[in-house]
Amino acid sequence: MSDGSRLPAFFRLERFEEIDSTNEELKRRAVRGANEGTLIWAGAQTGGRGRRGRSFVSPPGNLYMSMLLRPERAPGRAAQLGFAAALAVGEAAAPLLPPAADLAYKWPNDVLIDGRKTCGILLESQAAASGTLDWLIVGIGVNLVSFPPGPETPATSLTAAGAAPVSPETMLARVAGRFLFWYERWLGEGFAPLRQAWLARAQGLGQPIRVRLGDSESEGRFAGLDEEGALLLESGPVRRRITAGDVFPAAR
């Protein structure tokens, strides 16, 4: 990489002009014993995926990357690194944005600019026979210059939000560096510092929201995150802990 966009030594980069999916390529390597820190970067994806099996549109010009981790932690804690990924994207993007831009985090792992989604984050993992994680893949796609239509969850790109121009190469190094910072804090200090930083920019904190849980929806006040990263939804005297779902503003 160029001098202005160096990766931390932790990472071992492999670059593809086009690939089916950076996550899929890294899964193939993970099961063959690839080292922690292996990083796959592609100029475009033909089979990009998002959460819940959704298609992730991946034209050239944006950033598509996946990182391989092998933390000796319980599989149930893996989702906490989705918050690390969101923080990394947010901190990489913030200096490029106009001062008036509103950068926020939406549970569980979206990054929004002026209320519009600007990245996708997908975590995939496998447990070892010992009961700890064998491997964890953190896939990140950032809309640098283009974005897909999304009537229910409107999207944007850094360019559309008025950000200073940034190449995929430079953004890759920025995101990877900030992710490594939060990954090392998570290893050493647990989830608490990530939780605090994420909540400082949480969208809708303290406000009415609705959460889609499969075929049903629940409404209440977004009361924060618990110590594990679950969303806390308050409805009257009842506080509910939600570990998976899609969040939207409350119906009007």
GIGI-V84244 format. One record per residue. N is the residue number from 1. RES is the residue in three letters. SS is DSSP state (@ for helix, = for strand, . for the rest). Layout:
n & res & ss
N & RES & SS
N & RES & SS
This chain:
n & res & ss
1 & MET & .
2 & SER & .
3 & ASP & @
4 & GLY & @
5 & SER & @
6 & ARG & .
7 & LEU & .
8 & PRO & .
9 & ALA & .
10 & PHE & .
11 & PHE & .
12 & ARG & =
13 & LEU & =
14 & GLU & =
15 & ARG & =
16 & PHE & =
17 & GLU & .
18 & GLU & .
19 & ILE & =
20 & ASP & .
21 & SER & .
22 & THR & @
23 & ASN & @
24 & GLU & @
25 & GLU & @
26 & LEU & @
27 & LYS & @
28 & ARG & @
29 & ARG & @
30 & ALA & @
31 & VAL & .
32 & ARG & .
33 & GLY & .
34 & ALA & .
35 & ASN & .
36 & GLU & .
37 & GLY & .
38 & THR & =
39 & LEU & =
40 & ILE & =
41 & TRP & =
42 & ALA & =
43 & GLY & .
44 & ALA & .
45 & GLN & =
46 & THR & .
47 & GLY & .
48 & GLY & .
49 & ARG & =
50 & GLY & .
51 & ARG & @
52 & ARG & @
53 & GLY & @
54 & ARG & .
55 & SER & =
56 & PHE & .
57 & VAL & .
58 & SER & .
59 & PRO & .
60 & PRO & .
61 & GLY & .
62 & ASN & .
63 & LEU & =
64 & TYR & =
65 & MET & =
66 & SER & =
67 & MET & =
68 & LEU & =
69 & LEU & =
70 & ARG & .
71 & PRO & .
72 & GLU & .
73 & ARG & .
74 & ALA & =
75 & PRO & @
76 & GLY & @
77 & ARG & @
78 & ALA & .
79 & ALA & .
80 & GLN & @
81 & LEU & @
82 & GLY & @
83 & PHE & @
84 & ALA & @
85 & ALA & @
86 & ALA & @
87 & LEU & @
88 & ALA & @
89 & VAL & @
90 & GLY & @
91 & GLU & @
92 & ALA & @
93 & ALA & @
94 & ALA & @
95 & PRO & .
96 & LEU & .
97 & LEU & .
98 & PRO & .
99 & PRO & .
100 & ALA & .
101 & ALA & .
102 & ASP & .
103 & LEU & =
104 & ALA & =
105 & TYR & =
106 & LYS & =
107 & TRP & .
108 & PRO & .
109 & ASN & .
110 & ASP & =
111 & VAL & =
112 & LEU & =
113 & ILE & =
114 & ASP & .
115 & GLY & .
116 & ARG & =
117 & LYS & =
118 & THR & .
119 & CYS & =
120 & GLY & =
121 & ILE & =
122 & LEU & =
123 & LEU & =
124 & GLU & =
125 & SER & =
126 & GLN & =
127 & ALA & =
128 & ALA & .
129 & ALA & .
130 & SER & .
131 & GLY & .
132 & THR & =
133 & LEU & =
134 & ASP & =
135 & TRP & =
136 & LEU & =
137 & ILE & =
138 & VAL & =
139 & GLY & =
140 & ILE & =
141 & GLY & =
142 & VAL & =
143 & ASN & .
144 & LEU & .
145 & VAL & .
146 & SER & .
147 & PHE & .
148 & PRO & .
149 & PRO & .
150 & GLY & .
151 & PRO & .
152 & GLU & .
153 & THR & .
154 & PRO & .
155 & ALA & =
156 & THR & .
157 & SER & .
158 & LEU & .
159 & THR & .
160 & ALA & .
161 & ALA & .
162 & GLY & .
163 & ALA & .
164 & ALA & .
165 & PRO & .
166 & VAL & .
167 & SER & .
168 & PRO & @
169 & GLU & @
170 & THR & @
171 & MET & @
172 & LEU & @
173 & ALA & @
174 & ARG & @
175 & VAL & @
176 & ALA & @
177 & GLY & @
178 & ARG & @
179 & PHE & @
180 & LEU & @
181 & PHE & @
182 & TRP & @
183 & TYR & @
184 & GLU & @
185 & ARG & @
186 & TRP & @
187 & LEU & @
188 & GLY & @
189 & GLU & @
190 & GLY & .
191 & PHE & .
192 & ALA & @
193 & PRO & @
194 & LEU & @
195 & ARG & @
196 & GLN & @
197 & ALA & @
198 & TRP & @
199 & LEU & @
200 & ALA & .
201 & ARG & .
202 & ALA & =
203 & GLN & .
204 & GLY & .
205 & LEU & .
206 & GLY & .
207 & GLN & .
208 & PRO & =
209 & ILE & =
210 & ARG & =
211 & VAL & =
212 & ARG & =
213 & LEU & =
214 & GLY & .
215 & ASP & .
216 & SER & =
217 & GLU & =
218 & SER & =
219 & GLU & =
220 & GLY & =
221 & ARG & =
222 & PHE & =
223 & ALA & =
224 & GLY & =
225 & LEU & =
226 & ASP & .
227 & GLU & .
228 & GLU & .
229 & GLY & .
230 & ALA & .
231 & LEU & =
232 & LEU & =
233 & LEU & =
234 & GLU & =
235 & SER & =
236 & GLY & .
237 & PRO & .
238 & VAL & =
239 & ARG & =
240 & ARG & =
241 & ARG & =
242 & ILE & =
243 & THR & .
244 & ALA & .
245 & GLY & .
246 & ASP & =
247 & VAL & =
248 & PHE & =
249 & PRO & =
250 & ALA & .
251 & ALA & .
252 & ARG & .
